[in-house]
Amino acid sequence: MNTQTIGKVKDYLAQRAIFVVLILLVIGIAVADPNFLAFSTLRDILQQSSTRLIIALGAAFILITGGVDLSAGRVVGLTAVVSASMLQTDVYANRFFPDLPQVSVVLPILIGIAAGLIVGLINGFIVAKLHVPPFIATLGTMVGIYGVNSIYFDMEPNQSQPIGGLRPDFTVWGSGYIDFGGGYSLPYIVIIAVFVAFICWVIFNKTRLGKNMYAIGGNVQAAHVSGINVARNLIAIYAISGALYGIAGVLEAARTGGATNNYGNMYELDAIAACVVGGVSTAGGIGTVPGVMAGVLIFGVINYGLTFIGVSPYWQLIIKGLIIVAAVAFDIRKYMAKK
């Protein structure tokens, strides 16, 4: 094999390093316990990773513009509580709204998603119009949203009691599945997550907003000069991210069959980590939907797989931390090499 061929192989592997790491993780865990390769295990990992993928996709929009969103987890909590509070069965003893009639399941879902979108619009306005750095802007909304959610959650007669007794026509979206027979099934929530990922891929690659997003993240001044309305595009991007967090919050309530004001706590850090591991540059301007999906799956395999083979949760945290640091270091090295 000549030097040129070796160089091409190295470049190919470097561009797809995230997928190589994912495959090696699966192989390593499967060697320790071959039962890990059972279809049921893969299904469980995908089901648990579905809402995390949607949150990570929302975070990717912001990261590609060169920003960061710390409010994602609290938006998930808010939308989970808002939607769940209106979707309890009429026979549940501790209903959040005792006199609320059994409304169509679609309405509370749309209200939950709309709540996330509104928070995204607020974030976008603060960043784009008030020129507050994204880190500070979303840190402020993160704290504020938790306060609003806690006030709502503490309303009479609920008084901060966990919201339970959710309607089956709602929870089916988080726990139901298509049964193919023979022990094979596909959860609805996985199908929804894949569909959302496809829509995001279309936005990233086939729309003017996607092109502008990469341009803003690559060089915001050049984007201004080229005629891109940076403020309008940023507000739209933050709004889309907020709506994605809203979808994830609604699905998380459906998946777990309940909600509290602490839902989504620290989810934004997992989402950012998955994005970075998946190749989304912290400097902005770089990122793909397949990369984000691979990053989420890596952490899904780590969380589920290492627990599956009996690795201590503390060691899992160490492994996750090392992977995150290595990914950021690799990203910075590539960025400096281009400069």
N, C-alpha and C positions, 0 to 999 in steps of 0.2 A: 504494500500500500504506500503510494508516494505521499510527499509532504502536503501537496495541494488537497488530496483526498482526505488526509487526516485533519487538515484545517477545516474543511467543509463539514466533516463529522462533528468536530468540536463546536463549530458555530451552530449546527443543527441542535445538538444536545443543550447548548447554552440557552438557545431561544426557547427550548421546551423543558428547561430544568425542573419547573414546577410539576410537570406531569411525570417526569422521571422519579422525583421525590415521592409523589403519591403512589406510584407503582411499587417502589422499594418499601414504603411503609406497609402496604398491603401484604407484600411477600414476606416481610419480616415477621408481622403478626401472625400470618397464616402458618409460617414455619413453627412458631411457638404453640399455636393451636389451630389445626386444620379446620376445625368447626367454624372458624371465622369466615370461611369462604361460602358458608351456607347462604342461600338466597334470602332467608329470613333476616339474616344479619345485615346484608346490604340494604334491604327494605327499611329496617329500623334506622340505619344511619341516614338514609335519604330522607326519611320522615322527620327525624330530629333536626336535620340540616336545612330543611325547606324554608322555615321562617328566617333562619340566619342568613340564607342566601339572599332573600329579598331585602333584608336590612343592609347587607354588604353591597348589593347593587346600588341602593340609595346612597350609601357612603361613597361609592366609587364615582358617582356623578360629581360630588363635591371635591373629592381628592383630585380628579382629573383637571378641574379648574384651578388647582393650586391651593384650595382651601381645606378645611376640615370641619366636621360636624359632630360636636359633642352631645347634641340634644337627642340623637337618634333613639337611645334606649328609653328615655323618659317619654318620648312621643309614642313608642310602642306601648308603654304602660298606660298612658292616657287613653289611647284608642282601644286598648283591650278592655279597660274599665268602662268606658263610655258605651261600647257596643254590647258588652256582657250585661250591663245594668238594665238594658231594655229587652233582653232576650231570655229571661227566666220563665220557667213554666208557671202556669197559674196556680198550681197546687204546692209550690215551694213555700215553706213557712216564712222565710226571711227575705221576702222580695224587696228589691231596691225601690221599686215604684209599685206599691201594693195595688193601686187603682188603675195602673196602665193596662189597657186591653192588649190582647195578643196580636201585635202588628205583624205585617209581612216581614220575613227575615231579612229581606233586601234593605229595608229602610234603615235599621240600626247599623248595618254593615256600611252603607253609604255615608251615614253620619260619622262613623268612626274614621273612615278614609278621608272624609272632608275635614275632620278635625286635624288630621295629620297634614293635609295639604295647606290648611290655614297657618299652621305653625311654620311650615316651609316657606310660605309667602312672607311671614314676619321675619324669619331668618334672612331671606333673600333681600328684603327691603333694608334691613339693618346693615347688611354687608354692602349692598350695591349703592344705596342712596345715602346712608349715613357714614359710609366708609369706615365702619368698625371692623377690625381684623376678624376673620371668621372664627378663630379660636376663642376670642373674647365674646363675640356676639353669641355664638352657640353655647358657650359656657353659661352666659347669663340666661338664655332661654331654657337651658337644661334645668337650672335651679328653679326658675319661674314656673315651668311646666309641672315640675314635681309638686310645687306648692299648690297650683291650681287643681291638679289631680287629687291631691290629698284632701283639699277642701271639699271637692265633689264626693270623694269616697267616704268622707266623714259626715255627709248629710244625713239628716233624719229620714227614715228610721234605721238606716244602715249602720251608722256610727262605726265606720272602719272595720266592719265584719267582712271576711272574704266572700266574694260574690260567687255563689254556686247555683246548682239547680238549673243549668242552662238547657234550653230546648234542644231536642234531638235533631230537628231540622237545621239547627245551627252547628252543633258539635260534629255532625256528620262530615262537614267540610274539613275538619281537622283530624278526625279519627276514622272516617269511612274509607272504603277502598273498592276498586274494581276487582272482582274475584275471577281469575282465569281458570280455576280448578287445579287440582294436583298440588296444592300448597303454594301456588303462585298468585300473587295479588299486587296491585299497584295503588298506593294511597292517593286519594284525591288531592291532598295537599302537595304532593310531589308534582302532580300534573300541573297544578296552579303555579307552583314555583318555576317549573320549566317554561310555562307559557309567559310568565312575567319576564324571565330571563331572555326569551326570544324577542319580546317587545323592546326590552332594553337594548338588545343587540341591534335591532332595526334603528332605534334612535341614535345609538352610537355611530353606526356605519352608513346609514342611508338617509339621514335628515340633515337639514341645514343647522338645526340646533346642535346636533352631534358634532358637526364640523367646527362650529363656532366654539363649542365646549373645549375641544382639543386646542384650538387656536388661542383661546383665553389662557388656558393652562400652560401652553408653550411659551407665550410672550404676550402679556396683557397690553403692553404699549403698542406692539405691532398689530394686535387685534383692533385697537382703537384706530390706528392710522389706516388700516385696511377697510374701515367703514362699518365694523361690527358694533352694534349697540350692546356694549358690555353689560351695562346695568340691567337692561331688559332680559338679556340671555341669562344672567346670573339669577334673577328673580324666578324665571321659568325653571331653571335647573334645581334651585332649592325647593320650589313647589313640587316638582316631580319627586324629589327625594323624600319630602314630607309625606306625599301620598303613598310612596312605597313603604315607609315606616308604618303608615296607617294600615295598609293591607297586611303587613306582618303582624301588627298588634291584634287585629281582628282574628287572623288565623291562629295566633298563639292562644287566644282565649278559647277558640273552638277546639284546638288540639288538646289543651289541658283541662277543658271543661270548667273553667273558672277564671277569676282575675282578682288581683289586688293592686294597690297603688305602687307596690314595689316591683311589679312585672317590668322586665326590660332593663333592670338595673345593670349597668356596665356592659350592656350588649354592644354599645357603640365601639368599645375598645376591641371586642372580638371581631366586629365588622371591619374596623380599620386594619387590624392585624391580618385578617383573611385577604383583604384587598392588597396589602403590601406584599404578603407572601405570594399572592397571585399575580404580581408583576405591575400593579398600579403604582406609579412613581409618586413619592412624597413631594417631589419638586413640581408636579403637575404635567399635563400634556401627554401622558402615557397611561394606557390601561385598556384591557379587553374584557368582555363578558366571559369568554371561556376561562381566562386566567382567574377571574374572581370566583367562578364556579369551582375551579380546581383548588383555590385557596381555602374556600369553605369546606370542601370535602376533606382536605388535609387535616383541618382541625376537627372535623367530624370523626375521621378515622382515629385521630389521636385520643379524643375524648371517649369514644365508644370502644375502640380497639384495645387501647392500653388497659382500660377497665376490664375488658373481656378476658385479658390474659393475667389479670391480677396485679398490675403495676400500681403502686401507691399514687394517689391523687397529687401528692407533693412532687413526686418525680415527673408527673405529667405536666405540672406547671413549669418545672425547670426545662423540660424538653420544648414546650411551647415557647418559652422565653428565648431559648437559644435559636429556635427557628426564626422567630420574629427579628431578632438582632442580626442574624445572618442575612436575612432577606433585605433588611434596610441597608446593611453594609454593602451588599452586592449592588443594590439600587444606586447608592451614592457613588460607588466605584464606576459604574457605567456612566453616570451623569458627569463626573469629573473627567472621564476619558473623552467624552464628547466635547467638553470645553477645551 
